[in-house]
Amino acid sequence: MKTRSGRLELLSFFLVGCVFFLLMAGGLVTSHDAGLAVPDWPLSYGTWMPPMVGNIFWEHGHRMIAGFVALLTLFTAVCIQRSPEPGWIKKLAWTGVVLVTLQALLGGMTVLMLLPPPVSISHACLGQTFFCLTIALAYYLSPASRKSGLQGEDPLLVRKLMRLTLLTFLFVYLQLILGAVVRHTGKAVYEHMGFALAVVAHVVLVQLAVSRLTDARSPLKPAARILAALTLLQIVLGAGAFVFTQMIQRQGPAAPLHEVVFASAHHTNGALVIGLAALIFVMSRPAPFGSHRLKAAV
């Protein structure tokens, strides 16, 4: 019989998947220039379900997914609140509710204020922050968090790894901000490309540091390899997005398919990069406030 913690774990993983799908949908809205396809908010043309034609499909579809994610986040927080999980996990879950609420308000402001770059950039960055939080929540609810994968390792190496993974996450987050500036203003393109070198350097350093761990079964090792692969893919997708959005002029008002594909794929893969960087960071450090996990069978 599945324990309550087991059901919460499945629920949290489902939430992560839904948030990732929401980020994909948001990227497609921007790639299709559909941010103002629906001019009002929270309704769409004064109704909950307008005709799903043209760019309305992307914009209103994004809103529908966002509404579902918001309700799912609240449901997850309520379930965790009623569980015997530690107080800090419950606070983390309610922080997610606060973030998704702020994200919804920023989404409404982008429409009502006609896509002001500061609000649009904040909306993009907060969405990725929320994604990282749900990943951390899912990890702390999983059995993996109850096993210290760094026991028996050199304490000096562990401390260096903790600092390195934090810096790597922060570098990826700064790169995310630059990417959002590029997406919503067309500026800072070369700064975004140049800073990618710093991100790559840190990802390589993480890979080298993790390879020094003596535990061959440490989950950090495959995670670091996947992060390196995703970073390489991100560079390839970024190059394609640069060519199709910056070097090739559109032949009409609508975004051509190749531009949409590369820009959206670059955005979506970037979410995977920052999400995995966040996961590696939380995996490399002890759970906050001690991670005593109560179990209750039902």
QUILIN-V890930 format. One record per pair of residues at least 12 apart in sequence whose ideal C-beta (glycine too) atoms are under 6 Angstrom apart, sorted by the first residue. I is the first residue (numbers start at 1). J is the second residue. Records with the same first field share a line. If there is no record, write none. Layout:
I: J, J
This chain:
3: 297
4: 83, 296, 298
5: 295
8: 83, 141
9: 141, 142
11: 76
12: 137, 138, 141
13: 138
15: 72, 76, 134
16: 134, 135, 138
18: 69, 72
19: 69, 131, 134
22: 65, 66, 69
23: 127, 271
24: 268
25: 62, 65
26: 62
27: 264, 267, 268
28: 58, 264
29: 58, 59, 62
30: 183
31: 260, 263, 264
32: 55, 58, 255
33: 255
34: 55, 58, 59
35: 115
37: 55, 56, 59
38: 56, 59, 60
41: 108, 111, 112
44: 60
70: 100
73: 96, 97, 100
74: 97
77: 93, 94, 97
80: 93
84: 294, 296
88: 288, 289
89: 140
92: 137
96: 133
99: 130
100: 130
103: 126, 127, 130
106: 122, 123
107: 123
110: 123
117: 184, 185
120: 184
121: 180, 184
124: 180
125: 177, 180
128: 176, 274
131: 271, 275
132: 275, 278
135: 275, 278, 279
136: 282
139: 282
140: 287
145: 287
146: 293
149: 218, 219
153: 213
161: 209, 284
162: 284, 285
164: 205, 206, 209
165: 280, 281, 284
166: 281
168: 202, 206, 277
169: 277, 278, 281
171: 198, 199, 202
172: 199, 273, 274, 277
175: 195, 199
176: 274
178: 191, 192, 195
179: 192
203: 227, 228, 231
206: 224
207: 224, 228
210: 224
220: 283
223: 280
227: 276
230: 272, 273
233: 269
234: 269, 273
237: 265, 266, 269
238: 266
240: 262
241: 262, 263, 266
244: 258, 259, 262
245: 259, 263
